[in-house]
Amino acid sequence: MQHHSMLSNSSSSYLSNLEADIQFINILNKNQHLCNANLLKVGDLTILLDCGSDESYTQEQLQIIHDALLVYKVDFIFLSHASLIHVGALPYLQSQGLLDTNGIKVMGTSPTAKMGALTMYEFFIQKKECGNFEYFSLQDVERAFERIEQVSYNENRKIRVRETELILSALPSGNSIGGACWKIEYNKQVIIYAVELNNKPLNITVPMKFDDFKNANILISNLYLTPKSIKSNQKGQASKIYQYLSQEKLRLKLEKVLVDHQGSILIPLSDKNRILQCLITLENMFQSNTKLQAQYKNQQSQQVDSPVIYIENMSRDTLGVGRSHLGWMNFQDNKVFQDIDENPINFVYVAEIFSIGEYRQLEDKPRVIVTSLASFEQGFSRQMLQDFSDHPKNEILFLQKSTPNLYRGSLGQRIISGEKEIHLQRSNILGALSDSTVGDQQQQQQLMFNMTDSIGSNVAAAPQFQFGNENNSLSLNVTNSASAFISQIEQQQMTDMQNITFAQNQLLQSRENFMNKFYEKQYQKNFQPGPYPIFSLNQIDNQKPLTFYGEENIEEINDIEMNEEVAEVQQAFNNVLNEGKNIKIYNRFKDLQKRYGKNFLYNTQETQFQIKCKISYIPFEARIDKTSFELMLRQIQPKQLIVINSSRKKMDKLHEFITYNSFQTQLHYAHKDLNTQNSYQPNVIQFQTNAAVKQVFIDDKLYKSLPIQRVHQRYEISRIKAAVELTVQDPNSATNSTFDTLKEIPLITENDKARDQFAKKNLFFRSKDYKLSHLQHYLETQNIPTVIVDKCLNYQDKVYIYFDHQSGQIRLEGLISKDYFAIRSLIYSHFGRV
């Protein structure tokens, strides 16, 4: 099934014979394939809009994209978002060599490139921990996302492939950090690819603007997300409609579960952008809510025991991307956050960890755990499900309910639907296999080695100080008694004194200063007179504490000073830990590539358990709703609207809305009917632009070499030369027309005396001695006979040419036809005008 429509209102008959120069083909969509991939052919240039995959990562889906790249000869890949459903197939295409062999360029924003790479790193590790995964490697992920040519918002980028030129720009989608809507200008037509739109305010991205979509001739979108309604418990009350980003509901849920019930909350999320937005929201809630703060803040030391735990393999790297891309976010004044201490992603109430081992070492107390995936098919959410759901006070809180986050048949979809009896198949890595032992089960079992912890919980230890405990963590507590802190410091043993870093040196100096001051206080204490009865008074205006007799309370002053020294040592030690984390993050990527580049032997077990904890859902989808989408259509009113990833029910409602408001918008359904059982056949939507109206581009070097002159109130290029060349016309042929005999050549033919006689240097104005008969003679040399009637050149009563004495320019009037464009082209070239 093909849709043909006209983008031009011209009634020229010859346009109907032209080949469609804009084609759109939906390759993969979320309804059928749980991911996005679309083809847009503009003239000679072919663009793949997104190349996603679903969590199953089947060969069938990958083969569709693989074949599309070869059949349609794709030149560019445009990435709109960093989620799996938009970038998932990119590493696979890299592993197959298609990107390098075919010279395909990949375009995307900087956050999309960085966050997309982390998404695929996380996905690969999760797959590798469940079973051997051979579609691509971590090296392919790195190479695929390093090749992305990065663009900024509202930056116009000129692209030319063969005979097609277009202008490309990225617009904010309002959904994710660096999420882009692609605006393509071609032949005076504006094409906008806008999926996953969101007009609700988010911290992680700048908001979308409806004004950016004005003048859109073709709009490609996946419409809106329908709000979920819930039944009211009270009789007589109407059902309520969930509003997205329900932060008030989330706050009440935290107070109820964490404080009142003393339980924990598990929040499974699939998209790293939703994770980042969730963490920012939770951080703001804990900073502004005294009830939540009292649960986790030590009133004496003012230290916070992190109530929110973010656990993923790439958790620290994900937050690092957020800290380094504040300019792409929507905070009040991003310039203030150039100071690292004021960076809003430097969380106080959120701790990031990347292994189950780290999680098990945490103190057992109510917490909010944010992890992936929402479907519970892989990742830490699947590993933690059995133990977490065994406690009735705990609660699993879903923030994403739409497809493909919770697709039909997934474990997460079954849990949120109320299923209590869970049959789970869990795989554990037993050891790595060498190439020589692959395939021999006996040798595999003999040569496998027992790993001390799961492969995800081991991290390459960077060169740093080795402290007394095994996990290289130092627990220093600020106490009122300095002697208790001294005992902690003296127990820590540092080694490798030669390879010392700046932070480690600062820690040594702080520890030495502390010990010197401590011994000095001890020495002074031995020579104090007394004893006198000491009564501490409250501090007033930061004065030193006094005794009952008005003397300085030496003991309390010493404790205060020593606690200040303890805080300095604690800060110095935290700097060492942060430095070690940075070294680990820097080295981790190569280590992960080496570690997960092997084949593993797995132990698979069937487990059965019951969900005892509560299950709830609070919408946090961040998508445009029906009312906002209809408002956007009222403002932009595109000539063509192509709908992808939507149901027929939404299409019918949208068609009613367009018809009711009398919009001049044609609606197209991008993919075939979901009820058909035939093999996959893409639906081709074709458009034709006015081929006679072409967008003219001049090389930048030519612009620089041309002189500029002022004409009235504007500056114009003083002279551009162009020429036409006649081909020999067959006198016996009746099909040849003037329009068909024209052919552009790069230089003016100097031997043509007639043309050289009438060539004028002035770009806009004719000279005083130039007459209408001169132009008539020139047209006759081009086989265009005309007659002069009333100071006007008449060509077969179709085209009229005359001089406008007020402006000094030549005017053309007549019917839009082939001969009209031919005569106009000749006159333009004759006077050196483009």
N, C-alpha and C positions, 0 to 999 in steps of 0.2 A: 504494500500500500504506500502510495506516494502522495504528498501534498504539494501542489504547485500554486504559488501565489505571486503577485506582482508587487514590487516595492515602488514602482514608479507609476504615476497616473497618465503617463504619455500614451497616446493612442497610435503611436507609430507601429505599423504593421510588421516591420522587420524585426522588432524586438521578440516577437513570438517565435522566431526561428533561431534565436540565440540560445546557446547552451547555458544552463543555470550556473551562475558563478558563486553562489553561496549554498552550501549543503550542510545539514546537521543530521548526525546519526547517533542515536543512543546505543552504546555498546553494553554497558552494565548499569543497572539501577538498583536502588535499595529495596524495592518491592520484590524483585525476583532474585537478585544476587547479593543483597545486603551490602552493596558498595557502589561506587560511582566511577564511570568512565564514559566519555562522550567524544565524538569526533566532529570537528568543525572544519569544513573545507571552504577557504576563501580564495577565489581565483586559483592560482597555482600553488597556494600554500595550504598545508594540512596541519591542523593543531589537534592534539589529544588533550581534552579538558579533564584533568584528574586521571589517575590510574590507580584505583583503590582495589582492595581485596577484603574478604571477610575473615573471621577468626579461624574458619576451617582451612583456609588456604588450599583449595582444591586445584588440581591440575586443569580441570575443565574451565574454570574461570580464567586462570592464567593463560591458557591456550587461546582464549578469545581475544585477549589484549595482544598477545604475541602475534596472532594472525592479522589483527587489525593494523599493527605497525608495519607489517610487510606488505599487505594488500593495498593499503591506502597511502603508503610511503609518507609516513608522518615526519614532519620537519621540526615541530616544537611540541613540548609538553608543558602545560600550564597547571601549576598546583595551587588550589584555592585554600586548603586547610591542611593541618599537620596530623590529622587523625588517620587511623588505619584505613578507613573506607575511602580516603582520598589519595594516600601515598603508598598503600601497602604493596602494590605490584612493582614499584620502582626498583627495589633491590633485585627482584627476580629478572627484570629486563636487563639490568646491569650484569648479572651473572651469565645471561645468555649471550652477551656481547652485542645486543641490538643497539644500545645507545652509542657505543663507540664505532661500530661498523657502519651504521647509517648516518652518523654525524648528527644525532638528534640533540637539540638544545633544550634544556629544562629551565623554566622560569618560575620564580617564586620569591617571596619576601624573606628577609633574613630570619625572623622568628620561625617561619614555616620550615625553612631548611634545617635550623638547629633543633627545633622541637620534633620535626618529622624524623630526623636521624635517631633521636632518643626513643621515639615511639617504636621504631623498628628494632632498635637494640633490645628494648624491653620485650617486644614480641618474640624475637628470636630466642632469647634466654628462656622465656616461659615455655616456648615450644620444645626447646632442647631438654628442659628438665622433665618433660612428659614423655619424650621419645625422640629417636633420631630424626633430624629435620635436615633435608638435603636440598631444598629449593634455592637457598642462597647462604652466604656466610656473612660474618660481621665485617669482613673486609669489603664485601660487595655493598653493604650498607654505607660504609664510610666513603667509598668511591662514588656511589650514586648521588649522595647528598652534597658531596664536595663539588660536583659539577654544576650545581644549580647556579644560574646567573641571577643575582639578587636585584630586585627592584624595590623602590620605595613607593609609598602612597602618593597618588596624583603626579607621578613622574611620567612624562610622555617619552616613550621609547619607539624610535622608528625602526621598523623591521622590513627587510627586502629579501625576497626569495624568488629567483628567476624574474618573471615579469610582474610580480605582485608586490605591492608596497602597502603597508598599513601602519597605523599609529596605535601603540599599545600603552595602556595605563592601568594601574591597580587601584581599586577603591576599597575603603574599609567595609567589611561585611558586618562588623559589630558582634561577631560570634566568638572569635578566638584571637589570641595574640598573633598579629600578622596575617589574619584571615583576609583573603582578598576576593573581590569581585572583579572580573577581567572585562575591561572596556576596550573594544576593538573598533577602530574607525577605518572604513574601507569604502572607496567610491562614494564618499559623502553619505554613507550609511553608518549608523552607530549600532554595534552589537554588544550586548552586555550579558555576560555569564554570571549569574548571581544565585548561589545556592547557600543554604544554611544561614539565611539572613536573620538578623536580630536587631530590634530597635530599642531594647531595654538596656538600661545602663549597667555596664560591667566594669570592674576595675582593671581587668586584664587587656582591654582593647578600647581604642577610641570608638565613639559611636558612629553608626552609619547615618548618612544623610540622604533624604529623598531627592534633594536637588542634584546630587551626583548622577542620578539616573534619568534626568530630563533629556529630551531629544533622542531617546532610545528608539530606534526603528525595530530592532529585534531584541526581545528580552527572554532569556532562558533562565528558568527558575524552578525550584521545587515547592513553590507556594508557601503555605503556612502550616503550623502545628496546631491541631485542634485541642483546646483545653479539655481536661478530664473533669467530669462532674461526679460528685459524691452524694449519696443519699443522706438526707437529714434524719437524725434519730428522733426528733420531735415531730409530733403529728401536726399537720397543717402547714409545715414549713416547706418551701420549695427547695429543690436540690441546689447545692452550692457548686460553683465552678472554681476549680483550682486555678490560682494565678501563679505563673511561673516566677522563679526566684522568691519563694515564700520564706523570707528571712525571719519573719516574726514567728512562724510555725517552727522553724529550726531552733530559734532561741528557746522557746517553750519546751521543745523536746529535750534540749541539752539540760535545762534546769530539772526537768522531771526525772530523767534517767540517771544523770550523773550525781546530782545532789540529793534528791528525794529518795530514789530507789537504790543508790549506790551500785549502779550497774555500768556497763560499758556499751559503747555504740560502735558498730562496724558499718562503714560507709564504702561500698564497692563502686568504683567508677572506672570507665574504660578510656575516656579521653583525657589526655594530660592537661588540656586547657580547662576542662571542667574541674580537674583535681586542683589546679592552681587557683582558680576562682573560689573553690570551696575552702581551701586553706586560708586565703585572704579573708573570707567571710568569717571563718571560725576565729581567726586571730583578732579581728575587730570586735567580735562578740565577747571574747574573754577580756579584752582590754577595757571594755566599757561596762561590763557586768560585774558588780561587786559580789554578787551571790556566787558566781562561778569562780571568781578570783580567790575567795576565802577558802575554797576547797583545796587549792593547790599552791598557795603562796605562804611561805614561812614568814611570820610576822617579825621574828627577831632578825633573821639574816636577810630578809627581803628577797630571797632566792625563790625561783619558781620551778616546781617540778612539772615538766611539760605535760599538759593534759591531752594534747593532740599528737598522735604518732602517725607520721607519713612513712609508710614502708613500701618501697619498690626497689628493684635492682638499680634503677637510674634516678633515685629520688633526689640525691644531692645535686646531680647534674641538671635535673629539671628546674630546681629552684635557682641554680646558677644562671640558666637561660633567662629566667624571670628577672633576676637582679641586673643582668646586663642589657635588658631591652625595655627599660622603663619608658623610653621615649615613644614606644608603641602602645603604651598603656594609658589609662584614663584616671590618673591621680590628679589632685588639685593643682599642684605645681611641681612638675617633674624636675625642675632646675634645683629645687631644694635638696633632692635626693642624690645629688652628685656626691655628697658626703656619705661614705659607706655606712656610717653609724646610723644615718637617718633613712637608709634604704628601707622601704616598706616591706620588702621580701625578707629582710633580716628578722625573722619571727622570734618572739619571746616565748609564746605558749605552744609553739609547734616544734617538734624534734623530728629530724629526718633520719631514718635508718634504712639499710638495704639488705638485711638478712634476718631470717627467723631466729638465728642465734642471738643477735642483738635484742630482738624483741623479748625473748625468754629471760634475758638478764634484767629486764625492767622490773621495778617494784610492782607487786600485784595490787593495783588500785584502779578505780574507775577511770577510763580513758576513752577518747574518741580515736578510732583507728581508721585511717583513710588509705585504701589500697586498690589494686586492680586484680581482676576484671569484674565488671558488673554482671557478666553472664555466669561467673563462677566455673567456667569451663577450663580455666588455667590461671596461673599466677598465684600470688599470696592469698587472695581471697579463698581459693579452693583449698589451699593448705591449712588455713586457719578455721575453716568452716566447722569442722566436727567439734573441736575443743571450745570454740566460742559459743556455738549454739547449745551447748550442754548446760549453760547457766541460765535459769529462767529470768534473772534480773537483767540480762543483756538484751540488746535489741539490734537487729539488722535494719538499717535505714537506707532505702533506695532513693536516689535522687534523679536517676535516669530510668525512664520506663519505655521510651519510644524505641522502635526498631532503628538501627540494628543492635543497640546496646543490650536489649533483652529480646533476642529473636526467639521465634517459636521453637519449642523443644529444648531450649537451653536450660541448664540447672537453675540459673537465676530466675527465669520465667516460671519455672515450676514452683520455686520457693515463694515468689510473690503471689502466685495463684493460690497458695494455701496448702501445698503438699508438705506433709510432715515426715513421712517415712522416706528416707533418702538412701538410695543405693549408689555408692560412690566407688569408682575405680581409680586408685591412686598409684602412681609410679614413682619410685625412688631410684636415684642413681647409685649403683653399687661400685662402679669403677670405670676406668677408661680402657679402651681396647686399642692395641697397636694394629697397624695395617696387616701385619703378618698373621695375626690371629683372628681376623674378621672372617666369620663363616664357620669356624671350628668351635662347636659348643663346649667340648671337653676342655680344650686349651683355654677358651674364654673363662671358664669357671676356675681353672687352675691359676691363671695369670691375673685374674682380677684382684684389685686391692681394695681394702676397706677404707673408706674415706672417713675421717674423724668427724666431719660435719657435712651437711648438704653442700653441693657445689655452689649454691647461691650465697651461702653464709661465709664463705672464705674470701678474703680480700687480700691482694698482694700488700704485704707490709712494706711501707716506704722507709727509707733510711731515716731513723729518728732516734731519740733517747728511748732506751728500754727501761721501763720502770719495774718495780718489784712484782706487780701482779701480771697475769698472763695476757689479759685483754688490753694492756697498755692504757688503762684508765686510772686516773688518780682522783679519789674522792676526798676532797678537802672541805670541811665544814667550818664556817665561821662560828666560833663559840665565845662565850664570855670568859672562859678560862684559856689563857694563852698556852699553858702547859699541855693541854689536850691537843692543841694544834701542833706544838713542837714534836710531840710523839709521832704525829702523822708524817711530818716532814722527814724526821730522822729515819723512818722506815723505808723511804724511797731511795733506791739505789740507781744511779745513772751510769751508763756505760758509753763506750764509743765517744770518748771526749775529744778525739781529733776532728771528726766530722761534725762540727758544731755549727748550728745555724744562728741567725740573729735572735729569733724568739727564744731559742734554748739558752743563749747567752744571757738574755734579759732575765730568764727564770733563775739562772744561777746567781746573778747579781742581786735579784730581789730576795732570794733565799739567804744569801750571805748578809745583806743589810738587815734582814729580819733577825737573824741570829745575833748579830752584833748589838742591835738595840735591845733585844731580849736580855742578853747578858748584862748590858748597862743598867737596865731596870732592876735586875736581880741584885747588882752590886749596890745601887742606891738604896734599895729596900733594907739591906743589912745594916745601914747606918742611920735609919730613921729612929727618932726618939718615940717614946710611947710606953705602954699602950694607952690610948685615950678612947673613950666611947665614940664611935663614928656613926653618924646618921646622914645618909645621902639625901640631898635635896634635888628637886627637879631643875633642869637647866633652864635659864632665862636669858633670852637674847644671845644664845651661843656662848655664855660665860662658862668658865670652868666650874665643875661641881665643887661644892663647899661642904665642910662638916658642920655639925651642930654649933661649933664655936666660931664659925666664920672662916676657918682655915681651908686651904685647898685639899680636896680629897685625893690624896696621892694615888691610892689604890685604884679608885675608879678612873682617874685620869690615865693611869697606866693601861687599864683594860681597854679604854677607848682607843688609845694610841696603838695598842697591840692589835686590836680588831681592824684598824685601818691598815696596818701592815699586813695582816692576814688577807685582807681584800686585795691588796696590791699583788701579793704572791699568787693568790687565786686567779687574778686577771692575767698575770704573766703565764701561769700554767695553761689557762684557756687559750692564750695566743699560741702556745706550743701545740696544743691539740688541733686548733684550727689550721695551723701550718701543716701539721701532719695530714689533715684531711685533704688540703689542697694538693699535697704531693701525691696522695693516694688517688685523688680524682684524675690528676694528670697522667698517672701511670696505669690507671685501671683499664682504659680502653684497649691498650695493647695486651694487657694481661688477660682481659676477657676474650679477646680474639684468639689468643693462644690456648686458653683453657677450654673454650667451647668449640674450638676447631677440631676436636677429636670425636670419635665414635664412643658411645658409652654402653655399658651393660646395665639394664634396668630390672628392677624387681617390682612387679605389678601385683597389687593386692585388692581384693574386693572387700569393701567395708559397708556396713549398714548401721545407720544410727537415726535418731529421731531429733527433729528440730524442736527444742524446748523453749527457745527464746522468742521474743515478739518480733513481728515483721511489720514494717510500716513504709509508707511512701510519702515523700514531700517533693513536689515538682521543682526542679532546678534545671530545666531544659534549655533556657536562654534561646528561644526562637520567636520569630515574629508570629503574631496571632492573626486571625481572620480579619478583624477590624482594621488593624494597622496595614495589612497587605492591600485591602480594598482602598484604603486611603492613599497608599502609594500609587495604585493604578489610576486613581482619579487625577493625581498630579502629573504623572508621566504619560499615560495613555499611549503605550507603544502600538505600532502598527501590527506587529506580529508578537504573539506570546506563545513560547514553546514551554510546555509543562513536562517535567521529569519527576520521577519518584513520587507520584501522587496517585490516588485512587480515582476511579471513575465517578464516585459520589462527589468528591471535591470538584472534579472537572465539570460536572453538571451544574453544581451550585455556582461555580465561577462563570459558566456560560450564561446562566440566568442573570447574574449581576451585570455582566457586560451588555447583554441585550436590554435590560431594564434601563440602564443609564445611557444607551445609544452611543456607546464607544465605537470608534472605527478601528476596532482591534480584532484581528483574526486569531482564533485559538487553535493550537495544534497539540496533539497528544504524542509525546516523543517515542514511546515504546508501544509494542503491540499489545493487544488485548490479553489480559492475564488469564482468561479462561481458555485460550487456545492451547492445544496440546501438541502443536507442530514443533519441529526442531527450531532452534533459535534462528530467526531471520531479523536483522536490524530494520528499523523503520526509517526511511530516508525522507527528510523534509527538505525541499528545494525552493530556492528563491532566485529571482532574476533582478539584477540592478540595471539601470539605464546604461547600456554599454557606450553610448555616445558621450556621456558625462563621466570623464575620467579625472581622478585626482592626480595632479601634476606634482612631481617631486624633482627638485634640482639638487645635484650633488653639492655637499657643503663646500668643497674646494672651489666650485664654480661661483658660489655666492661670494666668497672672499675675493675672487679675482675681478668681479664686476664693479664698476663705479656706481655711485649712488647720486641721484639728483632729486631736487625738491620740486614737486608738482603740486601747486595749490597748497593745501594744508597737510600733505603727506609726502613721504619719501618713497621713491620707487627706484628699481634697478634701471639704469639709464638705457641699456641696450642688451637685448638677447637676440642672437641670430638663429634663425631656423630656415629650413629649405624643404622643398618638395621636388620630386623627380618624376617625370612622366614615363610611363612604360609604353611600349609600342602597341597601339591598339589595332586589333585585327579588323579590317573593314568589313569582312564577311560575317563577323560575329555581332549579333544583335543583343547579346546579353551583357556586354561590357558597358559599364556606366562610368560617369565621371568620378563617382565615389570610389569605384573599384580600382581606378588607375592611379590613385594617390599612394605614395610610398615615401616614408621618412628616410632621410639620409643625414649623417652627422654634420656635413659641411656644405657650404654653398658652392655650387658649381660655377667657377669663375668664367668658364668659356661660354656660358649662356649670356649672350649680349642683351637679349631682350629683358631678362630678369635683372641683370646688373644695371640696366638703364633706369629701371623703376625702383630700385632698392633705395630706401630712405633711412637715414640715421635716426631721425626722431622717433621715439617710441610711441607717443600718443597723438602727436599733431602732424598733419600733412603740411608740406611747404606751400607757399603762396602760388608758386608757378605750377603746382600739380593740378591737373584737370581731370574731370570725370571721364573724358575720352581716353586719357592715359590708362585709367583703370580698366576701361572697356577693352582696350587693346591688349592689356596684360591677360585678362580673362580669356580672350580669344586664343592667345598662345597656349592656354591650358584647356582648349576645346570646350569652352563655355561661351556660347554665343549669346549676346545680350543686345537690347535696343535701348536707346535713350528716349524717354518719354517724360516730358515735364520735369527736366533736370533730375531724372531718376533712371537708373539702370534696371531694366525689366528682364527677368529671365523666365520665359514661358509662363508669365502671370503667376509664378510660384514664389519667387524671391525678388525683393525690391531693395536696391542699394542706392543711397543718396548721401550727400554731405550735410552735416548739421553745422550751420555757419556759426551758431552761438558757442558751441563747444569745440568746433574745429575737428570733430571726429567723424568717422564713417559709420553710418547706421545700416543695419540689416533688418528687414522685416519680411515675414512670410510664413508659410506653413512649415511645421517641423517635419522635415523629410531628409532623405539621404543627400539630395542635392544641396539643401540648405546648409548641412554640416560641412559638405565638401567645399562650398563657396566660402563659408566662414573660415575654414582652415586655411584656404589659399590666401585670403586677405590678411589673416593673422600672420602667416609666414612671410607674406609680401612686405608687410610693414615691420617685421621683426618683433612681433608681440606674441607672448605665450598666453 
